[in-house]
Amino acid sequence: MAPATSSGGNTVIGRRRKQKRADGRANEPRDPSRRDFLKGAGLGAAAAAGVTGAPGDAEAAREPLKTAGATETTTVCPFCGVGCGQVVYSKGNDLLHVEG
């Protein structure tokens, strides 16, 4: 960086020029740093999370599972000779869901 030189009321540092205000203090232009950007992004994310509402609201609106009250049975997949395990959910004679 080039050394600071003074010419009249302005101070030149490198390529930036500091303008003096009426009270005599320097008023230099400031670009946001990476830290300033991340602080602002964090505040924005926190504000957005606060707007969405409490987690209890989403749980109250959730409908019950389709396997609620079903019988869980373990079995073996019949497609090949590997013998992969499956979990089958049924109510009475109706098949509701197959996992595995």
ROLOTI-360350 format. One record per atom (N, C-alpha, C): atom name; chain; x, y, z. Coordinates in Angstrom, 1 decimal. Each point is the difference from the previous one (the first is absolute). Layout:
N
{site=CA	unit=A	east=X	north=Y	up=Z}
...
# end
This chain:
100
{site=N	unit=A	east=0.8	north=-1.2	up=0.0}
{site=CA	unit=A	east=-0.8	north=1.2	up=0.0}
{site=C	unit=A	east=0.9	north=1.2	up=0.0}
{site=N	unit=A	east=-0.4	north=1.0	up=-0.7}
{site=CA	unit=A	east=0.7	north=1.3	up=-0.1}
{site=C	unit=A	east=0.0	north=0.7	up=1.3}
{site=N	unit=A	east=1.0	north=0.8	up=0.3}
{site=CA	unit=A	east=0.0	north=0.8	up=1.2}
{site=C	unit=A	east=-1.1	north=1.1	up=-0.1}
{site=N	unit=A	east=-0.5	north=0.4	up=1.2}
{site=CA	unit=A	east=-1.0	north=1.0	up=0.0}
{site=C	unit=A	east=0.6	north=1.4	up=-0.3}
{site=N	unit=A	east=-0.6	north=0.8	up=-0.9}
{site=CA	unit=A	east=0.4	north=1.3	up=-0.3}
{site=C	unit=A	east=-1.1	north=1.0	up=0.3}
{site=N	unit=A	east=0.3	north=1.1	up=0.4}
{site=CA	unit=A	east=-1.1	north=1.0	up=0.3}
{site=C	unit=A	east=0.1	north=1.2	up=-1.0}
{site=N	unit=A	east=-1.2	north=0.3	up=-0.5}
{site=CA	unit=A	east=0.0	north=1.2	up=-0.9}
{site=C	unit=A	east=-1.3	north=0.8	up=0.3}
{site=N	unit=A	east=0.2	north=1.0	up=0.7}
{site=CA	unit=A	east=-1.1	north=0.9	up=0.4}
{site=C	unit=A	east=-0.8	north=-0.7	up=1.1}
{site=N	unit=A	east=-1.3	north=-0.1	up=-0.3}
{site=CA	unit=A	east=-0.9	north=-0.7	up=1.0}
{site=C	unit=A	east=-0.2	north=-1.4	up=-0.2}
{site=N	unit=A	east=0.6	north=-0.6	up=-1.0}
{site=CA	unit=A	east=-0.2	north=-1.4	up=-0.4}
{site=C	unit=A	east=1.2	north=-0.8	up=0.3}
{site=N	unit=A	east=-0.2	north=-1.3	up=0.5}
{site=CA	unit=A	east=1.1	north=-0.9	up=0.2}
{site=C	unit=A	east=-0.1	north=-1.1	up=-0.9}
{site=N	unit=A	east=1.1	north=-0.3	up=-0.7}
{site=CA	unit=A	east=-0.1	north=-1.1	up=-1.0}
{site=C	unit=A	east=0.8	north=-1.2	up=0.5}
{site=N	unit=A	east=-0.7	north=-1.2	up=0.1}
{site=CA	unit=A	east=0.7	north=-1.2	up=0.4}
{site=C	unit=A	east=-0.2	north=-1.0	up=-1.2}
{site=N	unit=A	east=1.1	north=-0.4	up=-0.6}
{site=CA	unit=A	east=-0.1	north=-0.9	up=-1.1}
{site=C	unit=A	east=-0.8	north=0.7	up=-1.1}
{site=N	unit=A	east=-1.1	north=-0.6	up=-0.4}
{site=CA	unit=A	east=-0.9	north=0.5	up=-1.0}
{site=C	unit=A	east=-1.3	north=0.6	up=0.6}
{site=N	unit=A	east=-0.2	north=-0.2	up=1.3}
{site=CA	unit=A	east=-1.2	north=0.6	up=0.6}
{site=C	unit=A	east=0.3	north=1.4	up=0.5}
{site=N	unit=A	east=-1.0	north=0.8	up=-0.1}
{site=CA	unit=A	east=0.1	north=1.4	up=0.5}
{site=C	unit=A	east=-1.0	north=0.2	up=1.2}
{site=N	unit=A	east=0.5	north=0.4	up=1.1}
{site=CA	unit=A	east=-0.8	north=0.3	up=1.1}
{site=C	unit=A	east=-0.4	north=1.5	up=-0.1}
{site=N	unit=A	east=-1.3	north=0.2	up=0.1}
{site=CA	unit=A	east=-0.6	north=1.4	up=0.0}
{site=C	unit=A	east=-0.2	north=0.4	up=1.4}
{site=N	unit=A	east=0.4	north=1.3	up=0.3}
{site=CA	unit=A	east=-0.2	north=0.5	up=1.4}
{site=C	unit=A	east=-1.4	north=0.6	up=0.0}
{site=N	unit=A	east=-0.6	north=-0.3	up=1.2}
{site=CA	unit=A	east=-1.4	north=0.6	up=0.2}
{site=C	unit=A	east=0.2	north=1.4	up=0.6}
{site=N	unit=A	east=-1.1	north=0.6	up=0.2}
{site=CA	unit=A	east=0.0	north=1.4	up=0.5}
{site=C	unit=A	east=0.6	north=0.1	up=1.4}
{site=N	unit=A	east=-0.1	north=-1.1	up=0.8}
{site=CA	unit=A	east=0.5	north=0.0	up=1.4}
{site=C	unit=A	east=1.5	north=-0.4	up=0.0}
{site=N	unit=A	east=0.6	north=-0.2	up=-1.2}
{site=CA	unit=A	east=1.4	north=-0.3	up=-0.1}
{site=C	unit=A	east=0.4	north=-1.5	up=0.1}
{site=N	unit=A	east=-1.0	north=-0.9	up=0.3}
{site=CA	unit=A	east=0.4	north=-1.4	up=0.0}
{site=C	unit=A	east=-0.1	north=-0.6	up=-1.4}
{site=N	unit=A	east=0.8	north=-1.0	up=-0.2}
{site=CA	unit=A	east=0.0	north=-0.7	up=-1.3}
{site=C	unit=A	east=-1.3	north=-0.8	up=-0.2}
{site=N	unit=A	east=-0.5	north=0.1	up=-1.2}
{site=CA	unit=A	east=-1.2	north=-0.8	up=-0.3}
{site=C	unit=A	east=0.3	north=-0.9	up=-1.2}
{site=N	unit=A	east=0.6	north=-1.2	up=0.3}
{site=CA	unit=A	east=0.5	north=-0.8	up=-1.1}
{site=C	unit=A	east=-1.1	north=-1.0	up=-0.4}
{site=N	unit=A	east=-0.1	north=-0.3	up=-1.3}
{site=CA	unit=A	east=-1.0	north=-1.0	up=-0.5}
{site=C	unit=A	east=0.4	north=-1.4	up=0.6}
{site=N	unit=A	east=-1.0	north=-0.7	up=0.3}
{site=CA	unit=A	east=0.2	north=-1.3	up=0.6}
{site=C	unit=A	east=-0.7	north=-1.1	up=-0.7}
{site=N	unit=A	east=0.8	north=-1.0	up=-0.6}
{site=CA	unit=A	east=-0.6	north=-1.1	up=-0.6}
{site=C	unit=A	east=-0.3	north=-1.1	up=1.1}
{site=N	unit=A	east=-1.1	north=-0.7	up=-0.1}
{site=CA	unit=A	east=-0.3	north=-1.0	up=1.0}
{site=C	unit=A	east=1.0	north=-1.1	up=-0.1}
{site=N	unit=A	east=0.5	north=-0.4	up=1.2}
{site=CA	unit=A	east=1.0	north=-1.1	up=0.1}
{site=C	unit=A	east=-0.8	north=-1.3	up=-0.1}
{site=N	unit=A	east=0.8	north=-1.1	up=-0.1}
{site=CA	unit=A	east=-0.6	north=-1.3	up=0.0}
{site=C	unit=A	east=-0.7	north=-0.3	up=1.4}
{site=N	unit=A	east=0.6	north=0.5	up=1.0}
{site=CA	unit=A	east=-0.7	north=-0.2	up=1.4}
{site=C	unit=A	east=-1.3	north=0.8	up=0.0}
{site=N	unit=A	east=0.0	north=1.2	up=-0.5}
{site=CA	unit=A	east=-1.3	north=0.8	up=0.0}
{site=C	unit=A	east=-1.1	north=-0.7	up=-0.8}
{site=N	unit=A	east=0.5	north=-0.6	up=-1.1}
{site=CA	unit=A	east=-1.0	north=-0.7	up=-0.9}
{site=C	unit=A	east=-0.6	north=-1.2	up=0.7}
{site=N	unit=A	east=0.9	north=-0.8	up=0.7}
{site=CA	unit=A	east=-0.5	north=-1.2	up=0.7}
{site=C	unit=A	east=-0.9	north=0.4	up=1.2}
{site=N	unit=A	east=0.3	north=1.1	up=0.7}
{site=CA	unit=A	east=-0.8	north=0.4	up=1.1}
{site=C	unit=A	east=-1.4	north=0.4	up=-0.6}
{site=N	unit=A	east=-0.1	north=0.7	up=-1.1}
{site=CA	unit=A	east=-1.2	north=0.4	up=-0.5}
{site=C	unit=A	east=-0.8	north=-1.3	up=-0.5}
{site=N	unit=A	east=0.7	north=-0.9	up=-0.6}
{site=CA	unit=A	east=-0.7	north=-1.2	up=-0.5}
{site=C	unit=A	east=-0.5	north=-0.8	up=1.2}
{site=N	unit=A	east=0.7	north=-0.1	up=1.1}
{site=CA	unit=A	east=-0.4	north=-0.7	up=1.2}
{site=C	unit=A	east=-1.3	north=0.6	up=0.6}
{site=N	unit=A	east=0.0	north=1.4	up=0.0}
{site=CA	unit=A	east=-1.1	north=0.7	up=0.5}
{site=C	unit=A	east=-1.3	north=-0.2	up=-0.9}
{site=N	unit=A	east=0.3	north=-0.1	up=-1.3}
{site=CA	unit=A	east=-1.1	north=-0.2	up=-0.9}
{site=C	unit=A	east=-0.6	north=-1.4	up=0.2}
{site=N	unit=A	east=0.9	north=-1.0	up=0.1}
{site=CA	unit=A	east=-0.5	north=-1.4	up=0.2}
{site=C	unit=A	east=-0.7	north=-0.1	up=1.3}
{site=N	unit=A	east=0.4	north=0.6	up=1.1}
{site=CA	unit=A	east=-0.7	north=0.0	up=1.3}
{site=C	unit=A	east=-1.3	north=0.6	up=-0.1}
{site=N	unit=A	east=-0.1	north=1.1	up=-0.7}
{site=CA	unit=A	east=-1.3	north=0.7	up=-0.2}
{site=C	unit=A	east=-1.0	north=-0.8	up=-0.8}
{site=N	unit=A	east=0.5	north=-0.7	up=-1.0}
{site=CA	unit=A	east=-0.8	north=-0.9	up=-0.8}
{site=C	unit=A	east=-0.5	north=-1.2	up=0.8}
{site=N	unit=A	east=0.8	north=-0.5	up=0.8}
{site=CA	unit=A	east=-0.4	north=-1.1	up=0.9}
{site=C	unit=A	east=-1.0	north=0.4	up=1.0}
{site=N	unit=A	east=0.1	north=1.2	up=0.5}
{site=CA	unit=A	east=-1.0	north=0.5	up=0.9}
{site=C	unit=A	east=-1.4	north=0.3	up=-0.6}
{site=N	unit=A	east=0.0	north=0.3	up=-1.3}
{site=CA	unit=A	east=-1.2	north=0.3	up=-0.7}
{site=C	unit=A	east=-0.8	north=-1.2	up=-0.3}
{site=N	unit=A	east=0.6	north=-1.2	up=-0.2}
{site=CA	unit=A	east=-0.7	north=-1.2	up=-0.3}
{site=C	unit=A	east=-0.9	north=-0.5	up=1.0}
{site=N	unit=A	east=0.2	north=0.3	up=1.3}
{site=CA	unit=A	east=-0.9	north=-0.4	up=1.1}
{site=C	unit=A	east=0.7	north=-1.0	up=0.8}
{site=N	unit=A	east=-0.7	north=-0.4	up=1.1}
{site=CA	unit=A	east=0.5	north=-1.0	up=0.9}
{site=C	unit=A	east=-0.1	north=-1.4	up=-0.5}
{site=N	unit=A	east=0.9	north=-0.9	up=0.4}
{site=CA	unit=A	east=0.0	north=-1.4	up=-0.5}
{site=C	unit=A	east=-1.3	north=-0.7	up=0.4}
{site=N	unit=A	east=-0.6	north=0.4	up=1.1}
{site=CA	unit=A	east=-1.2	north=-0.7	up=0.5}
{site=C	unit=A	east=-1.1	north=0.2	up=-1.0}
{site=N	unit=A	east=-0.1	north=1.1	up=-0.8}
{site=CA	unit=A	east=-1.1	north=0.2	up=-0.9}
{site=C	unit=A	east=0.1	north=-1.1	up=-1.2}
{site=N	unit=A	east=1.2	north=-0.3	up=-0.4}
{site=CA	unit=A	east=0.1	north=-1.0	up=-1.1}
{site=C	unit=A	east=-0.4	north=-1.4	up=0.5}
{site=N	unit=A	east=0.4	north=-0.3	up=1.2}
{site=CA	unit=A	east=-0.4	north=-1.3	up=0.5}
{site=C	unit=A	east=-1.5	north=-0.2	up=0.2}
{site=N	unit=A	east=-0.6	north=1.1	up=0.4}
{site=CA	unit=A	east=-1.5	north=-0.1	up=0.1}
{site=C	unit=A	east=-0.7	north=-0.2	up=-1.3}
{site=N	unit=A	east=0.6	north=0.5	up=-1.1}
{site=CA	unit=A	east=-0.7	north=-0.1	up=-1.3}
{site=C	unit=A	east=0.3	north=-1.3	up=-0.7}
{site=N	unit=A	east=1.0	north=-0.8	up=0.6}
{site=CA	unit=A	east=0.4	north=-1.3	up=-0.7}
{site=C	unit=A	east=-1.1	north=-1.0	up=0.2}
{site=N	unit=A	east=-0.3	north=-0.7	up=-1.1}
{site=CA	unit=A	east=-1.0	north=-1.1	up=0.1}
{site=C	unit=A	east=0.6	north=-1.3	up=0.5}
{site=N	unit=A	east=-0.8	north=-0.9	up=0.6}
{site=CA	unit=A	east=0.6	north=-1.2	up=0.5}
{site=C	unit=A	east=0.6	north=-0.9	up=-1.1}
{site=N	unit=A	east=0.9	north=-0.9	up=0.5}
{site=CA	unit=A	east=0.6	north=-0.9	up=-1.0}
{site=C	unit=A	east=-1.0	north=-1.0	up=-0.5}
{site=N	unit=A	east=0.3	north=-0.5	up=-1.2}
{site=CA	unit=A	east=-0.9	north=-1.0	up=-0.6}
{site=C	unit=A	east=0.2	north=-1.3	up=0.6}
{site=N	unit=A	east=1.1	north=-0.2	up=0.7}
{site=CA	unit=A	east=0.3	north=-1.3	up=0.7}
{site=C	unit=A	east=-0.4	north=0.0	up=1.4}
{site=N	unit=A	east=-0.7	north=1.0	up=0.5}
{site=CA	unit=A	east=-0.4	north=0.1	up=1.4}
{site=C	unit=A	east=-1.0	north=-1.1	up=0.3}
{site=N	unit=A	east=0.2	north=-0.8	up=1.0}
{site=CA	unit=A	east=-0.9	north=-1.1	up=0.4}
{site=C	unit=A	east=0.2	north=-1.2	up=-0.9}
{site=N	unit=A	east=0.9	north=-0.1	up=-0.9}
{site=CA	unit=A	east=0.2	north=-1.1	up=-0.9}
{site=C	unit=A	east=0.9	north=-1.1	up=0.7}
{site=N	unit=A	east=-0.1	north=-1.2	up=-0.5}
{site=CA	unit=A	east=0.8	north=-1.1	up=0.4}
{site=C	unit=A	east=1.3	north=0.0	up=-0.8}
{site=N	unit=A	east=1.1	north=-0.1	up=0.8}
{site=CA	unit=A	east=1.4	north=0.0	up=-0.7}
{site=C	unit=A	east=0.5	north=-1.4	up=-0.1}
{site=N	unit=A	east=0.3	north=-0.5	up=-1.2}
{site=CA	unit=A	east=0.5	north=-1.4	up=-0.2}
{site=C	unit=A	east=1.3	north=0.1	up=-0.8}
{site=N	unit=A	east=1.0	north=-0.8	up=0.4}
{site=CA	unit=A	east=1.2	north=-0.1	up=-0.7}
{site=C	unit=A	east=-0.1	north=-1.2	up=-0.9}
{site=N	unit=A	east=0.6	north=0.1	up=-1.2}
{site=CA	unit=A	east=-0.1	north=-1.1	up=-1.0}
{site=C	unit=A	east=1.3	north=0.1	up=-0.9}
{site=N	unit=A	east=0.1	north=-0.8	up=-1.0}
{site=CA	unit=A	east=1.1	north=-0.1	up=-0.9}
{site=C	unit=A	east=-0.5	north=0.3	up=-1.4}
{site=N	unit=A	east=0.8	north=0.8	up=-0.8}
{site=CA	unit=A	east=-0.4	north=0.4	up=-1.4}
{site=C	unit=A	east=0.1	north=-1.2	up=-0.9}
{site=N	unit=A	east=-1.1	north=-0.3	up=-0.8}
{site=CA	unit=A	east=0.0	north=-1.2	up=-0.8}
{site=C	unit=A	east=0.6	north=0.1	up=-1.4}
{site=N	unit=A	east=0.6	north=1.2	up=-0.4}
{site=CA	unit=A	east=0.4	north=0.2	up=-1.3}
{site=C	unit=A	east=1.3	north=-0.7	up=-0.5}
{site=N	unit=A	east=0.9	north=-0.2	up=0.9}
{site=CA	unit=A	east=1.3	north=-0.7	up=-0.3}
{site=C	unit=A	east=0.4	north=-0.8	up=1.2}
{site=N	unit=A	east=1.2	north=-0.7	up=-0.2}
{site=CA	unit=A	east=0.4	north=-0.9	up=1.1}
{site=C	unit=A	east=0.9	north=0.7	up=1.1}
{site=N	unit=A	east=0.1	north=1.3	up=-0.1}
{site=CA	unit=A	east=0.8	north=0.7	up=1.0}
{site=C	unit=A	east=-0.7	north=0.0	up=1.4}
{site=N	unit=A	east=-1.3	north=0.1	up=0.1}
{site=CA	unit=A	east=-0.7	north=0.0	up=1.3}
{site=C	unit=A	east=0.0	north=1.3	up=0.7}
{site=N	unit=A	east=-0.2	north=1.1	up=-0.7}
{site=CA	unit=A	east=-0.1	north=1.3	up=0.7}
{site=C	unit=A	east=-1.2	north=0.0	up=0.9}
{site=N	unit=A	east=0.1	north=0.7	up=1.2}
{site=CA	unit=A	east=-1.1	north=0.1	up=0.9}
{site=C	unit=A	east=-0.9	north=1.1	up=-0.3}
{site=N	unit=A	east=-1.3	north=-0.2	up=0.3}
{site=CA	unit=A	east=-1.0	north=1.0	up=-0.2}
{site=C	unit=A	east=-0.9	north=0.1	up=1.3}
{site=N	unit=A	east=-0.5	north=1.2	up=0.2}
{site=CA	unit=A	east=-1.0	north=0.2	up=1.0}
{site=C	unit=A	east=-1.3	north=0.4	up=-0.6}
{site=N	unit=A	east=-1.0	north=-0.8	up=0.3}
{site=CA	unit=A	east=-1.3	north=0.2	up=-0.6}
{site=C	unit=A	east=-1.0	north=0.5	up=1.0}
{site=N	unit=A	east=-0.8	north=1.0	up=-0.3}
{site=CA	unit=A	east=-1.0	north=0.5	up=0.9}
{site=C	unit=A	east=-1.4	north=-0.3	up=-0.6}
{site=N	unit=A	east=-0.9	north=-0.6	up=0.8}
{site=CA	unit=A	east=-1.3	north=-0.4	up=-0.5}
{site=C	unit=A	east=-1.0	north=0.3	up=1.1}
{site=N	unit=A	east=-1.3	north=0.2	up=-0.4}
{site=CA	unit=A	east=-1.2	north=0.0	up=0.9}
{site=C	unit=A	east=-1.0	north=-1.0	up=-0.6}
{site=N	unit=A	east=-0.2	north=-1.0	up=0.8}
{site=CA	unit=A	east=-0.9	north=-1.1	up=-0.4}
{site=C	unit=A	east=0.7	north=-0.7	up=-1.2}
{site=N	unit=A	east=-0.7	north=-0.1	up=-1.1}
{site=CA	unit=A	east=0.5	north=-0.6	up=-1.2}
{site=C	unit=A	east=0.5	north=1.0	up=-1.0}
{site=N	unit=A	east=0.1	north=1.3	up=0.4}
{site=CA	unit=A	east=0.4	north=1.1	up=-0.9}
{site=C	unit=A	east=1.5	north=0.3	up=0.2}
{site=N	unit=A	east=0.8	north=0.0	up=-1.1}
{site=CA	unit=A	east=1.4	north=0.4	up=0.1}
{site=C	unit=A	east=0.0	north=1.5	up=-0.1}
{site=N	unit=A	east=0.7	north=0.7	up=1.0}
{site=CA	unit=A	east=0.1	north=1.4	up=0.0}
{site=C	unit=A	east=1.3	north=0.6	up=-0.5}
{site=N	unit=A	east=1.1	north=-0.7	up=0.4}
{site=CA	unit=A	east=1.3	north=0.6	up=-0.4}
{site=C	unit=A	east=1.1	north=-1.1	up=0.1}
{site=N	unit=A	east=1.0	north=0.1	up=-0.9}
{site=CA	unit=A	east=1.1	north=-1.0	up=0.0}
{site=C	unit=A	east=1.3	north=0.8	up=0.1}
{site=N	unit=A	east=0.9	north=-0.3	up=0.9}
{site=CA	unit=A	east=1.3	north=0.6	up=0.1}
{site=C	unit=A	east=1.1	north=-1.0	up=-0.3}
{site=N	unit=A	east=1.1	north=0.3	up=-0.6}
{site=CA	unit=A	east=1.1	north=-0.8	up=-0.2}
{site=C	unit=A	east=0.2	north=-0.5	up=-1.4}
# end
